Amino acid sequence: MEFLLRLKGNTDVWLGLRRQGERLEWVDGSSFNQRIPVQGQEPCLFLKDHDLWSSSCSKQRPYVCSKASVLMGTT
């Protein structure tokens, strides 16, 4: 979460998370396994300040698609 907070600065950003009933899932269909409160009842989630909020998916905002994994190698 710290990475996202630094990356977004003062801008609200889409995270690629959607509400599916009581569950949260990523746009690729994989489950989001953390319990984090979400403000609002709309289907698409964005990061505002330090909280998750929901909004209509048609609202225009910048987005964060993915973060590449960092592989630590030895030389």
Summary of the structure (lengths in Angstrom):
residues: 75
radius of gyration: 13.6
end to end distance: 30.0
largest distance: 49.7
contacts: 147
relative contact order: 0.27
helix: 9%
strand: 35%
